[in-house]
C-alpha cells in the first residue's frame, strides 16, 4: 500500500494482481486499457488510478470492494 495526504491507497493495476484477476502488471494493463474494468460503476482506463477504502472494482460481473487495511 501507499500513503499520500489523503491516506492509504492501492493502485488499480496492483489491486487486480492482489485479487488474482491478473498475474502480471502487463496483464493488468491490458485489462484496464481494454476498458473492461469498472471503478465505482464507471469504465476506468488509468492503470495507476488510486483506490481507497469502500471503492468497488468490477470485471466480468464480479464485484470487489477495496479495503486497503487488509491488503498486503
PyMOL commands that place a pseudoatom at each C-alpha (Angstrom):
pseudoatom trace, name=CA, resn=UNK, resi=1, chain=A, elem=C, hetatm=0, pos=[0.000, 0.000, 0.000]
pseudoatom trace, name=CA, resn=UNK, resi=2, chain=A, elem=C, hetatm=0, pos=[0.981, 3.570, -0.496]
pseudoatom trace, name=CA, resn=UNK, resi=3, chain=A, elem=C, hetatm=0, pos=[0.245, 6.680, 1.500]
pseudoatom trace, name=CA, resn=UNK, resi=4, chain=A, elem=C, hetatm=0, pos=[-0.497, 10.246, 0.433]
pseudoatom trace, name=CA, resn=UNK, resi=5, chain=A, elem=C, hetatm=0, pos=[-2.007, 13.269, 2.125]
pseudoatom trace, name=CA, resn=UNK, resi=6, chain=A, elem=C, hetatm=0, pos=[-5.482, 11.705, 1.824]
pseudoatom trace, name=CA, resn=UNK, resi=7, chain=A, elem=C, hetatm=0, pos=[-4.488, 8.383, 3.427]
pseudoatom trace, name=CA, resn=UNK, resi=8, chain=A, elem=C, hetatm=0, pos=[-3.701, 4.871, 2.252]
pseudoatom trace, name=CA, resn=UNK, resi=9, chain=A, elem=C, hetatm=0, pos=[-4.410, 3.678, -1.266]
pseudoatom trace, name=CA, resn=UNK, resi=10, chain=A, elem=C, hetatm=0, pos=[-3.563, 0.954, -3.765]
pseudoatom trace, name=CA, resn=UNK, resi=11, chain=A, elem=C, hetatm=0, pos=[-3.189, 1.494, -7.485]
pseudoatom trace, name=CA, resn=UNK, resi=12, chain=A, elem=C, hetatm=0, pos=[-5.690, -0.237, -9.764]
pseudoatom trace, name=CA, resn=UNK, resi=13, chain=A, elem=C, hetatm=0, pos=[-3.083, -2.363, -11.557]
pseudoatom trace, name=CA, resn=UNK, resi=14, chain=A, elem=C, hetatm=0, pos=[-1.715, -3.622, -8.243]
pseudoatom trace, name=CA, resn=UNK, resi=15, chain=A, elem=C, hetatm=0, pos=[-5.221, -4.316, -6.939]
pseudoatom trace, name=CA, resn=UNK, resi=16, chain=A, elem=C, hetatm=0, pos=[-6.010, -6.512, -9.950]
pseudoatom trace, name=CA, resn=UNK, resi=17, chain=A, elem=C, hetatm=0, pos=[-2.926, -8.572, -9.154]
pseudoatom trace, name=CA, resn=UNK, resi=18, chain=A, elem=C, hetatm=0, pos=[-3.794, -8.859, -5.446]
pseudoatom trace, name=CA, resn=UNK, resi=19, chain=A, elem=C, hetatm=0, pos=[-7.291, -10.179, -6.206]
pseudoatom trace, name=CA, resn=UNK, resi=20, chain=A, elem=C, hetatm=0, pos=[-5.883, -12.546, -8.867]
pseudoatom trace, name=CA, resn=UNK, resi=21, chain=A, elem=C, hetatm=0, pos=[-7.597, -11.020, -11.886]
pseudoatom trace, name=CA, resn=UNK, resi=22, chain=A, elem=C, hetatm=0, pos=[-4.134, -10.521, -13.379]
pseudoatom trace, name=CA, resn=UNK, resi=23, chain=A, elem=C, hetatm=0, pos=[-0.909, -12.387, -12.679]
pseudoatom trace, name=CA, resn=UNK, resi=24, chain=A, elem=C, hetatm=0, pos=[1.409, -9.692, -14.015]
pseudoatom trace, name=CA, resn=UNK, resi=25, chain=A, elem=C, hetatm=0, pos=[1.432, -5.950, -14.382]
pseudoatom trace, name=CA, resn=UNK, resi=26, chain=A, elem=C, hetatm=0, pos=[1.283, -6.418, -18.143]
pseudoatom trace, name=CA, resn=UNK, resi=27, chain=A, elem=C, hetatm=0, pos=[-1.922, -8.430, -17.907]
pseudoatom trace, name=CA, resn=UNK, resi=28, chain=A, elem=C, hetatm=0, pos=[-3.438, -5.818, -15.592]
pseudoatom trace, name=CA, resn=UNK, resi=29, chain=A, elem=C, hetatm=0, pos=[-2.504, -3.085, -18.054]
pseudoatom trace, name=CA, resn=UNK, resi=30, chain=A, elem=C, hetatm=0, pos=[-4.170, -4.949, -20.943]
pseudoatom trace, name=CA, resn=UNK, resi=31, chain=A, elem=C, hetatm=0, pos=[-7.414, -5.421, -18.984]
pseudoatom trace, name=CA, resn=UNK, resi=32, chain=A, elem=C, hetatm=0, pos=[-7.532, -1.807, -17.880]
pseudoatom trace, name=CA, resn=UNK, resi=33, chain=A, elem=C, hetatm=0, pos=[-6.677, -0.338, -21.280]
pseudoatom trace, name=CA, resn=UNK, resi=34, chain=A, elem=C, hetatm=0, pos=[-9.301, -2.590, -22.918]
pseudoatom trace, name=CA, resn=UNK, resi=35, chain=A, elem=C, hetatm=0, pos=[-11.960, -0.785, -20.897]
pseudoatom trace, name=CA, resn=UNK, resi=36, chain=A, elem=C, hetatm=0, pos=[-13.307, -3.917, -19.225]
pseudoatom trace, name=CA, resn=UNK, resi=37, chain=A, elem=C, hetatm=0, pos=[-12.600, -2.816, -15.640]
pseudoatom trace, name=CA, resn=UNK, resi=38, chain=A, elem=C, hetatm=0, pos=[-15.071, -0.591, -13.808]
pseudoatom trace, name=CA, resn=UNK, resi=39, chain=A, elem=C, hetatm=0, pos=[-14.327, 1.509, -10.739]
pseudoatom trace, name=CA, resn=UNK, resi=40, chain=A, elem=C, hetatm=0, pos=[-17.417, 2.624, -8.845]
pseudoatom trace, name=CA, resn=UNK, resi=41, chain=A, elem=C, hetatm=0, pos=[-19.539, 1.672, -11.857]
pseudoatom trace, name=CA, resn=UNK, resi=42, chain=A, elem=C, hetatm=0, pos=[-17.547, 3.630, -14.462]
pseudoatom trace, name=CA, resn=UNK, resi=43, chain=A, elem=C, hetatm=0, pos=[-15.015, 2.393, -17.020]
pseudoatom trace, name=CA, resn=UNK, resi=44, chain=A, elem=C, hetatm=0, pos=[-11.508, 3.157, -15.804]
pseudoatom trace, name=CA, resn=UNK, resi=45, chain=A, elem=C, hetatm=0, pos=[-8.506, 3.210, -18.149]
pseudoatom trace, name=CA, resn=UNK, resi=46, chain=A, elem=C, hetatm=0, pos=[-5.885, 4.647, -15.795]
pseudoatom trace, name=CA, resn=UNK, resi=47, chain=A, elem=C, hetatm=0, pos=[-3.530, 1.932, -14.581]
pseudoatom trace, name=CA, resn=UNK, resi=48, chain=A, elem=C, hetatm=0, pos=[-2.379, 3.974, -11.615]
pseudoatom trace, name=CA, resn=UNK, resi=49, chain=A, elem=C, hetatm=0, pos=[-5.879, 5.004, -10.518]
pseudoatom trace, name=CA, resn=UNK, resi=50, chain=A, elem=C, hetatm=0, pos=[-5.772, 5.377, -6.744]
pseudoatom trace, name=CA, resn=UNK, resi=51, chain=A, elem=C, hetatm=0, pos=[-8.241, 3.107, -4.981]
pseudoatom trace, name=CA, resn=UNK, resi=52, chain=A, elem=C, hetatm=0, pos=[-9.319, 3.833, -1.439]
pseudoatom trace, name=CA, resn=UNK, resi=53, chain=A, elem=C, hetatm=0, pos=[-11.429, 2.024, 1.143]
pseudoatom trace, name=CA, resn=UNK, resi=54, chain=A, elem=C, hetatm=0, pos=[-15.015, 1.431, 0.084]
pseudoatom trace, name=CA, resn=UNK, resi=55, chain=A, elem=C, hetatm=0, pos=[-14.457, 1.842, -3.651]
pseudoatom trace, name=CA, resn=UNK, resi=56, chain=A, elem=C, hetatm=0, pos=[-15.652, -1.012, -5.873]
pseudoatom trace, name=CA, resn=UNK, resi=57, chain=A, elem=C, hetatm=0, pos=[-13.899, -2.673, -8.791]
pseudoatom trace, name=CA, resn=UNK, resi=58, chain=A, elem=C, hetatm=0, pos=[-15.856, -4.782, -11.288]
pseudoatom trace, name=CA, resn=UNK, resi=59, chain=A, elem=C, hetatm=0, pos=[-14.767, -7.163, -14.029]
pseudoatom trace, name=CA, resn=UNK, resi=60, chain=A, elem=C, hetatm=0, pos=[-16.955, -9.645, -15.940]
pseudoatom trace, name=CA, resn=UNK, resi=61, chain=A, elem=C, hetatm=0, pos=[-19.770, -9.347, -13.423]
pseudoatom trace, name=CA, resn=UNK, resi=62, chain=A, elem=C, hetatm=0, pos=[-17.534, -9.907, -10.385]
pseudoatom trace, name=CA, resn=UNK, resi=63, chain=A, elem=C, hetatm=0, pos=[-17.500, -7.070, -7.877]
pseudoatom trace, name=CA, resn=UNK, resi=64, chain=A, elem=C, hetatm=0, pos=[-14.761, -6.413, -5.336]
pseudoatom trace, name=CA, resn=UNK, resi=65, chain=A, elem=C, hetatm=0, pos=[-14.774, -3.834, -2.539]
pseudoatom trace, name=CA, resn=UNK, resi=66, chain=A, elem=C, hetatm=0, pos=[-11.467, -2.210, -1.690]
pseudoatom trace, name=CA, resn=UNK, resi=67, chain=A, elem=C, hetatm=0, pos=[-10.250, -2.478, 1.915]
pseudoatom trace, name=CA, resn=UNK, resi=68, chain=A, elem=C, hetatm=0, pos=[-6.696, -1.207, 1.918]
pseudoatom trace, name=CA, resn=UNK, resi=69, chain=A, elem=C, hetatm=0, pos=[-6.072, -2.205, 5.538]
pseudoatom trace, name=CA, resn=UNK, resi=70, chain=A, elem=C, hetatm=0, pos=[-6.436, -5.933, 4.705]
pseudoatom trace, name=CA, resn=UNK, resi=71, chain=A, elem=C, hetatm=0, pos=[-4.211, -5.924, 1.612]
pseudoatom trace, name=CA, resn=UNK, resi=72, chain=A, elem=C, hetatm=0, pos=[-0.535, -6.861, 1.712]
for i in range(1, 72): cmd.bond("trace and resi %d" % i, "trace and resi %d" % (i + 1))
show_as sticks, trace
zoom trace
